[in-house]
Amino acid sequence: MSQDNATLLDFLRHGEPVGGSRYRGNGVDDPLSDLGWRQVRDTTSAIRGWQQIVSSPMQRCLPFAHWLAEQRGLPLAVIDDLKEVGFGVWEGQTRQQLRQERAEEYRAFYQDPLNNRPSGAESLEDFCSRISGVFDQLIETYNGQHVLVVAHAGVIRASLRHVTGLPAAEWYHTAVDNGGLTRFMLDKDGLRLVTHNWRPSL
């Protein structure tokens, strides 16, 4: 396989939602703020060549994906399993709230996010299985194409694990900024991470 027909998957984290930074899994959803729209527009305006857009169904992803697909004249597919990981009772909470009200639980989560899930949260094993399945589906369906995937920080971290073997304990040591883009490539040398958390301003 030459680089000319390599498969490129660009995972874009949605911009900042209305209400600012807080834990939004698949139970709490907010539309993008004006800042959030600028973040994803800035990143995508710097890149050309996509042949397909794929999106999470959540409101912080899908309206922008629709807009960009119309702007570029590209097909859009929505995959339900691209939803963010569920955070259970943490949904809608800020970091400050959790540090004050659930300090021990908060510390335990970041020490071992695999085994110390918030009450009612989706298991990380189930989430990783869900995202690995989507990733492999994308590789098969869009073989040889350049695809933009509009999704979430957790989806990007799970994809990093799928490709690089990044342990769950290390997930939250990896920055995934609003509007940040992570690129994976499959070519004659195999599947690999090419760029992580790229933004035009960096």
Secondary structure, 3 states (H helix, E strand, C coil): CCHHHCEEEEEEECCCECCCCCCCCCCCCCCECHHHHHHHHHHHHCCCCCCEEEECCCCCCHHHHHHHHHHHCCCEEECHHHCCCCCHHHCCCCHHHHHHHCHHHHHHHHHCCCCCCCCCCCCHHHHHHHHHHHHHHHHHHCCCCEEEEEECHHHHHHHHHHHHCCCHHHHHHCCCCCCCEEEEEEECCEEEEEEEEECCCC
